[in-house]
Amino acid sequence: MKAYGIEIEWKGPFSLNKVINEMDDWGQSPTWNGKDYGLYQIYGRHILCGKNTLLYVGKTTERTFSRRFKEHREWLLEDQYEKDIKIYLGRIYNPKKHSEKDKWKSWKEDIEDAEKVLVYKYSPNYNSRELARIPKLHHQQVQLFNGGQRGRLKNRDVPKDYL
């Protein structure tokens, strides 16, 4: 079976304030195809794991990065243990696969699959709920290609026999 490839272009690191104040391109009606949607990684100092620990991997397809991080603001700013927060934003878009013709369904599926693979492979400390079960993907044999400023992720992530 041929692997299904998903390319992710990562940028960062960004501060929480920069993401909240500047990453809010939601696009225009009726397509709402702005650029500030996708995947994100949150790194910081963890009480048990030390500095530059991958704390959380998340996705946002309905809200911009800015709006999603407003929801994370409380625990990122007020936690007394996890400090030195750095955020990486990952965008997925392939005009050959993703378009408004299917109401961005294939794009959302790719983001969901990528998030599941990253969480299951890297086991971020705050994604513990998702680690308890084997992920169900929209595509079998998914390969992730991480480009740009990808934090501690590998260039290529290929899930093994857990699917």
N, C-alpha and C positions, 0 to 999 in steps of 0.2 A: 504494500500500500504506500503510495506517495505521501510524503509529509506535506502538511498544510502550513505555509509560512506566513508569519505576521511580523512586519517590520515596525519597530518602535523607535522614534527619534526622541532622545532624552535631552533635556536642557536643565542646567542648574550648576551649582546649588543656589537656591533662592532663600531669602529670609521669609518668615511668616508674613511680615508686613508687606513685602514686595508682592507676594502671591495675592494677598487680600486686596491690595490697592491697585494692582496693575493687570492681573490675569482675569479679565472679565469681558472678553470679546465673545458675546453670545450670538452674533450674526444678526441677520435681518429676516423678518417674516417674508414669505411663508416657510422658507427652508431652515432657518435658524442654524446655518452652517458656519458658526464662528469657530475660531481656532482654539479656544481655551476650554477644551474638554479632553478627557482621556484618562491616563493612568498617573499615579503619583507614588513617590517613595518618601517616607519621612525617616530621617536619621537623627540621632542624638546620643547623648550620654545616658546610658542605662545603669541603674544602681548595681546590677549583677554582671552585666556584660561589658561595661566600660564605654569608652568614647567611640564615636562614629559607628554606632550600632544601628542596623536596620530595624526600626521600631514598628513600621506599619507600611503596607502596600494597599492602595485603594484605587477606586475608579470613580469617574463622574461622567455621566452621559446626558443627564437631564439638567444639571446645574453647572455653571462654569467653575473653574478651579477656585476663583475668588469666593464664590458663594459656598462652595463645599468647605473651604478652609475657615470660613467664619464659624462653621459648626465645630471645627476642631480647635478653635482658638482657646477655649477654656482650659482644656487639658494640656495644650502645648505651652501656654503662658504661665499657668498657675501651678503646674506640677513641681514639687520641690526636688524630685529626684532626676527626671529626664530633662537635660539642659542641652545647650549648644545645638539647637534644632537647625537642620538643613533639609531643604525640600528639593526634590528633582521631579520635573514634570515630563511625562511621556505622551507623545501624540502619535496617533495611528491614522493614516489616511492613504489609501491607494485608489486613485480614480478608476482603475480597471475593476475594482471590486466594490467600492463604496460609493453610493449615490442616493439622492433623494427618491429615485424611482422605487426603491423598496422601503421607503421611509426610514432610511439609514439602518435597517435591520441587520445587514451583514456587518456594518461598522460596529454596532453595539455588540454583536456576537463575538467579533474579534477582540474587543476590549474586555468582555467578560471572560473569554478563554485566556487571554494574556494575564489578567489579574489572577485567575485561578492557578495557572501554572507558576507564576512568580511566588504567590503565597505558599503553595505546596512545596516548591523547591527550596525557597530561602527561609521559610519558617520565621517570619518577623514576630517579635515578642507580643505585639498587640493584635495579631490576627489569629489568636488561639482558637476562636470558635470555628474558623474555616479549616484549621489544621486537623480537626477531629474526624474528618471524612475524606475519602478519595473524591477529587473533583469530577463532576460530569461535564464534559466539554461538548460544544456544538460540533467540533471537528476532531476526529481522531488523528493521532500522530502530529500534533501541533509543534512547530518549531518557532521560537522567538528569536528575532535578530535585533539586538539592542545596539543602537548607534548613538553617536553624540556623547554628551556628558552623562553617563549611565550610573554614576555612583559606584557601588561595589558589585553590580551585576556583571555577569560574563557577557562577552560579545554575542554568544549564541547559547540559548537554553533549549535543550531537547529533553522532554520528559521521557523517562525510561518505561519500564514495564508496569507502572502503577495504573495505567489507564485501561 
